[in-house]
């Protein structure tokens, strides 16, 4: 399934996709590979928690309350462990908050408040630790330049490895997110297009699965 502005005809959309078929096939393969890091849930009554699958027989509301409490404890421990690496700059840290976010893993404000995604408690601890390292580095540099990335690696030497794993868990946020216009500035139309498998690489790679615009075009991970 592909979303497009209403002004585009079915033929124009098809021509565009054919022109980008190899790129789309590559992104589909990458998305499938990235998702492989997320352990599948056996069924109802199971949830992700700190990178593992656990059983849960309580209500959804109780699960949210428990995971929020867990998030504050786990992320707080990450902060306590990593902040000293900033030296005197750690005094810029003001407070920690967690809240549900559909497009970001975390943020750091100019006044030193760090906000982390409540859903981050579902990913492995190494990944949530990498997000914390990323955000506290913003206490020194508010951009994403070379000095910023050097500082993150100084704070957490295995940052890049954990960050790659986190890319796979980004699919979890997309599953939670409601359908959107994918950034379009106006109304969009849904097209379902099938290509001849002996002429088009996309059909071979998709294995007759619907091609979702969010999974292909939105290769950009949530911001941090």
C-alpha positions, 0 to 999 in steps of 0.5 A, spaced: 500 500 500 502 506 498 500 513 500 500 519 495 497 526 493 490 526 490 493 530 484 497 524 482 494 519 478 495 511 479 499 511 473 504 516 475 504 513 482 506 506 478 511 509 474 515 512 480 515 506 484 518 502 478 523 507 477 525 506 485 524 499 485 531 496 487 531 502 492 524 499 495 526 492 495 533 494 499 529 498 504 524 492 505 530 487 506 533 492 511 526 493 514 525 485 515 532 484 517 532 490 523 525 487 525 529 480 527 532 483 533 525 483 536 523 477 539 516 475 537 510 475 542 507 468 543 500 471 543 495 475 548 498 475 555 505 476 553 509 483 552 516 486 551 519 488 557 527 490 557 528 486 551 525 480 553 518 477 552 514 476 559 507 474 561 502 479 563 495 477 566 493 483 569 490 489 565 493 494 560 492 500 565 496 496 570 501 494 565 502 501 563 503 503 571 508 498 572 512 499 566 512 507 567 515 505 574 520 500 571 522 506 566 523 511 571 528 506 576 532 503 570 533 510 566 534 513 573 540 508 574 543 509 567 543 517 568 546 516 575 552 511 572 553 515 566 552 523 568 559 523 572 563 522 565 561 529 563 565 532 569 563 539 571 558 539 565 553 534 569 551 540 573 547 542 567 542 536 568 535 538 571 530 532 571 528 526 568 521 525 565 518 519 562 512 520 557 509 516 551 512 518 545 510 515 538 516 519 534 522 520 539 526 515 543 528 521 547 529 529 548 533 534 552 531 541 553 536 547 553 534 547 561 537 540 562 530 536 562 531 530 559 525 526 557 525 519 555 520 515 551 516 510 556 516 505 551 523 505 551 522 500 557 520 495 552 527 495 549 534 491 551 537 495 557 543 496 553 539 500 548 535 504 553 542 506 556 545 508 549 539 513 548 540 516 555 548 517 553 545 520 547 541 525 551 546 527 556 551 529 551 546 534 549 547 537 556 554 539 552 552 540 545 545 541 542 547 539 535 549 532 532 556 534 530 562 531 530 564 533 537 557 531 540 558 524 537 565 523 540 562 525 546 557 520 546 562 514 544 566 517 550 560 516 555 558 509 552 564 506 548 559 501 545 554 506 543 554 505 536 553 497 537 547 498 541 544 504 537 544 499 531 540 494 535 535 500 537 534 501 530 530 494 529 526 496 535 524 502 532 519 498 528 515 497 535 513 504 535 511 504 528 506 498 530 504 503 536 503 509 531 496 511 528 495 511 521 498 518 518 499 522 512 506 520 512 508 528 512 504 530 506 501 537 506 494 535 504 489 529 503 492 523 500 490 517 496 491 509 498 494 505 492 495 498 492 499 496 486 502 489 484 508 488 479 509 482 474 514 478 478 518 476 472 519 484 471 520 487 477 524 486 483 519 489 488 514 483 487 520 478 488 522 481 495 515 483 497 513 475 497 506 478 495 506 482 502 502 489 501 508 494 501 506 499 506 509 506 505 511 507 513 515 501 512 519 503 506 519 511 505 520 512 513 527 509 513 528 515 518 528 512 525 525 516 531 529 522 533 533 522 540 
